[in-house]
């Protein structure tokens, strides 16, 4: 019957086909008789014609019951969910249409759980190549859109070091970068100008961040100069015809 229905729908043309994801979900309703049917004699049918045997009591209605979340195991890092190997609980529609359809998750079957447990054991022993964590992916995306400004005093000679750059990452961009993860150009930086630095996140991904080395100014002085620049820009915009 199902095969004939599917063949008939396919013959009707693509305009009348309907995806399974758009079909109404089927629920299960469990009922039981309010009055128990008495046992019949051997060779006779049960006496169920009486109207009292047509009164039913609702036991379970899965269609209108609260929806339970779907449990899945992530096969890749997903933003706002977790990293590879994490067990998550998501809405059923999101799990089927987004995660399972894009091979981002699998069902938590005993075989899949065992596979990810073995993978975690190999990662702990260092026998398997590590993958970037979810926070590491967010950090890489953030650094790709950043521009670092390093302020150096002009009353003495100086040379830029990874430790100084790491402090300015934390001060200006609110990103904790260890000095060993910062790489500067081979030539020493001893003058003001435009440069670059490379930041390695978790020892896996490297991001080149543009960097401006400028004269150090106190925050109050910097705000005052920014205000003066805004005033000059507003005067120019009002004087132009």
C-alpha positions, 0 to 999 in steps of 0.5 A: 500500500505504501509503495503504491502511494509513493508511486502514485505521488511520483507520477503526479509530478514534482509540483504535488510532491511533499517532503517528509520534513513538511508532513504532519507528525503522527502521534500515538493515542493509547486508550483502554476500555472503562468497563472490562469485557467479560470472558466469552465461552470457547468458540464464541465471540466476546460480547462487546456490542453493549454500549458501555464497552464503547466507553474508553479512557485516555491513557497516553497522548503522545501527540499533545504531550510535552516534546522531549529533546533529542540526544545527539553526539556532535561530530564537529564543533557547532557554535553555541552547542559544543565541540566534537564528541559532546553529547547535547540535547536539542529540539527534534526539528533542529537535530534532524534538519540541521545537525543530522542532515549536515553530518554534524551529529550522530545518534548516541547508539552504543557503537557511536558512544564506544567510538567517541570514547576510544577517540577521547582516550587516543587524544588524551594519550597524544596518539591522535591529532587534536582538533580546534575547540569551540572557544578556539574557533571563536577566538580565531574568527575574532582575531581575523577581524581585529587591529591591534594598537600598541602604545610605546613611550617616546622618552626612551629607546625601546624594542617591541617584544612578544610580552609587550604585544601580549599585554596590549592584546589583553588591555585593548582587545580583552584577549588573553594571549600568552607571549609564546603564542605571539610571533613578530617579524624577524627584524627588530621593531624599534620605530613607530609604524604599521607592522603585523604579528602572528598569533597561534591559537591552541597550537593549531591555527595561526592568525596574522593580526595587523598592528600599529605602533604609536606614541603612548597616550593616557586614556584621558588624552586619547579621549580628548584628541578623539573629541577634537577630531569629531568637532573638526569633522562636524565643522567641515560637514557644516561649512561644505555647500 
